[in-house]
């Protein structure tokens, strides 16, 4: 959505307000002119009425003013208007003549034909031209004032915006608020500097934590790997399956740590081409014990041909969490896992998810979960990092997670 800059909004606001005031002034000017003209004619009729009442038998001194004994003696065009609107004191006849009238105390009527005395109507075009020129000058002045205000008030804000926009979390600026005056923009800069310093401290703590835990965990993993190698040399036939499972778990732990640390550090992850079908089958097998205990039916449809440019560790982390959730919340019935090309759908028959908006947040978990509520959050972050489409549809009949690996599609495996 295209946004309007603050500078343009100020310019448009000044221009709009000035145009409104100028138009209002123009309309008031015409109303004032017409009203003044009418007041002049009415005052002139009142002076004539006072003169005639003070001098009985005299006629009006102005030749455009006539005195009529009553309404019935008025010209037909004037009388026709008064028949419909008896209270009118000014009127225009159908032949284009303009009149002002005044009823005297003896019911006689003074009628002034002011058609040739209407000044405003003759200078209306000139007034309009003058008002248009004045309108243009006012609008130009308003835009000039707005331009000056923009430069004086918004330039520091633009500088601050540019400064903040060009920084990264690893190189946050410090001390920049001192360059601004102690006004609202300066206060904003000071608050932003405080916030950036807190962010910098937080980022540093996270980096230290990730580095430290990476170092501390790699040591026991290396030790355990060495210990497993020694055990293999002296293991019995009965111990071999268990050692194989421990070795596989140790390798998975190493790979998962590598992926999670890379995700936390926003580093790139080295990938090899992996089959979607194989990763799905492996993830289902990792939950075989719980599936068997619950007596769940797994409908698995894979083509075993589609490969994506993503490590099997990442795939199994995503599939493992989603399938694990499906197994956890499905007490009985069926779980459908279908892979068609680059699309994978995992559908359970559980109670559904009440609020699909928050389910991917860290720490969100259902009543049956004994974990930390991190699984779906990790899935969401992995999908975002590796550009995997993720959609969720849920109802009281179950939930369906749909994954789109089209951006990572590489080739078809040969039969």
Rosetta blueprint (number, residue, H / E / L):
1 X L
2 X L
3 X L
4 X L
5 X L
6 X H
7 X H
8 X H
9 X H
10 X H
11 X H
12 X H
13 X H
14 X H
15 X H
16 X H
17 X H
18 X H
19 X H
20 X H
21 X H
22 X H
23 X H
24 X H
25 X H
26 X H
27 X H
28 X H
29 X H
30 X H
31 X H
32 X H
33 X H
34 X H
35 X H
36 X H
37 X H
38 X H
39 X H
40 X H
41 X H
42 X H
43 X H
44 X H
45 X H
46 X H
47 X H
48 X H
49 X H
50 X H
51 X H
52 X H
53 X H
54 X H
55 X L
56 X L
57 X L
58 X L
59 X L
60 X L
61 X L
62 X L
63 X L
64 X L
65 X E
66 X E
67 X E
68 X E
69 X L
70 X L
71 X H
72 X H
73 X H
74 X L
75 X L
76 X H
77 X H
78 X H
79 X H
80 X H
81 X H
82 X H
83 X H
84 X H
85 X L
86 X L
87 X L
88 X L
89 X L
90 X E
91 X E
92 X E
93 X L
94 X L
95 X L
96 X L
97 X L
98 X E
99 X E
100 X E
101 X E
102 X E
103 X E
104 X L
105 X L
106 X L
107 X L
108 X L
109 X E
110 X E
111 X E
112 X E
113 X E
114 X L
115 X H
116 X H
117 X H
118 X L
119 X H
120 X H
121 X H
122 X H
123 X H
124 X H
125 X H
126 X H
127 X H
128 X H
129 X H
130 X H
131 X H
132 X H
133 X H
134 X H
135 X H
136 X H
137 X H
138 X H
139 X H
140 X H
141 X H
142 X H
143 X H
144 X H
145 X H
146 X H
147 X H
148 X H
149 X H
150 X H
151 X H
152 X H
153 X H
154 X H
155 X H
156 X H
157 X H
158 X H
159 X H
160 X H
161 X H
162 X H
163 X H
164 X H
165 X H
166 X L
167 X L
168 X L
169 X L
170 X L
171 X L
172 X L
173 X L
174 X L
175 X L
176 X H
177 X H
178 X H
179 X H
180 X L
181 X L
182 X L
183 X L
184 X H
185 X H
186 X H
187 X H
188 X H
189 X H
190 X H
191 X H
192 X H
193 X H
194 X H
195 X H
196 X H
197 X H
198 X H
199 X H
200 X H
201 X H
202 X H
203 X H
204 X H
205 X H
206 X H
207 X H
208 X H
209 X H
210 X H
211 X H
212 X H
213 X H
214 X H
215 X H
216 X H
217 X H
218 X H
219 X H
220 X H
221 X H
222 X H
223 X H
224 X H
225 X H
226 X H
227 X H
228 X H
229 X H
230 X H
231 X H
232 X H
233 X H
234 X L
235 X L
236 X L
237 X H
238 X H
239 X H
240 X H
241 X H
242 X H
243 X H
244 X H
245 X H
246 X H
247 X H
248 X H
249 X H
250 X H
251 X H
252 X H
253 X H
254 X H
255 X H
256 X H
257 X H
258 X H
259 X H
260 X H
261 X H
262 X H
263 X H
264 X H
265 X H
266 X L
267 X L
268 X L
269 X L
270 X L
271 X L
272 X L
273 X E
274 X E
275 X E
276 X H
277 X H
278 X H
279 X H
280 X H
281 X H
282 X H
283 X H
284 X H
285 X H
286 X L
287 X L
288 X H
289 X H
290 X H
291 X H
292 X H
293 X H
294 X H
295 X L
296 X L
297 X E
298 X E
299 X E
300 X E
301 X E
302 X L
303 X L
304 X L
305 X L
306 X E
307 X E
308 X E
309 X E
310 X L
311 X L
312 X H
313 X H
314 X H
315 X H
316 X H
317 X H
318 X H
319 X H
320 X H
321 X H
322 X H
323 X H
324 X H
325 X H
326 X H
327 X H
328 X H
329 X H
330 X L
331 X L
332 X L
333 X L
334 X E
335 X E
336 X E
337 X E
338 X E
339 X E
340 X E
341 X L
342 X L
343 X E
344 X E
345 X E
346 X E
347 X E
348 X L
349 X L
350 X L
351 X L
352 X L
353 X L
354 X L
355 X L
356 X L
357 X L
358 X L
359 X L
360 X L
361 X L
362 X L
363 X L
364 X L
365 X L
366 X L
367 X L
368 X L
369 X L
370 X L
371 X L
372 X L
373 X L
374 X L
375 X H
376 X H
377 X H
378 X H
379 X H
380 X H
381 X H
382 X H
383 X H
384 X H
385 X H
386 X L
387 X L
388 X L
389 X E
390 X E
391 X E
392 X E
393 X E
394 X E
395 X E
396 X L
397 X L
398 X E
399 X E
400 X E
401 X E
402 X E
403 X E
404 X E
405 X L
406 X H
407 X H
408 X H
409 X E
410 X E
411 X E
412 X E
413 X L
414 X L
415 X L
